[in-house]
């Protein structure tokens, strides 16, 4: 046993210089990275952008039937983003802005049989929404600030401005205003979707000079509908221009 401890001590002394060298190297690399980040610019930035969306409504109770009856799977977004520097000596910002989003989709249910007759029905859904994202972002700049990589995360507030569902089968077509809670003809009434949603927003933007390419995801916390317990998720790929 004494011999084992003696060998262990010798091994520790033998490897100590290498461990110390690695620790010093790691410390120097960390210190250099910290210095580099502190030298990065902290000027506020802003840009206009256009985005293309893929979307998916997850219906906890309706399942696949909900996805067919209320299809929302693509869209387009137009928006504007501002930033405000918040941490002295570090390129950390609060990003905020607004965008208008149009989402839509279409699905067909076939092989429906009623009273011995087979037919198919088409379901179309579209909605207009105003989004207000508020994020915390770190803007990492390289190549004399020509290139920047900006990961971000935060909250998204969505106001559903208008939307409708169109159901057609054979020569019959019905149109429902999905956010209208009134008793008017064509209104969804008590089954109307919720106008306000809160979601988690995250993504990354890559900038070259005044141009930006970004990809982001919004996943809702709150339900778009009490019936069926539906929640909406939207992925956006956008191109932007800083001015």
PyMOL commands that set and color helices and strands:
alter all, ss='L'
color gray80, all
select helices_A, chain A and resi 2-38+64-69+189-191
alter helices_A, ss='H'
color red, helices_A
select strands_A, chain A and resi 46-59+74-85+92-114+117-142+147-169+172-177+196-208+211-220+230-242
alter strands_A, ss='S'
color yellow, strands_A
deselect
rebuild
show_as cartoon
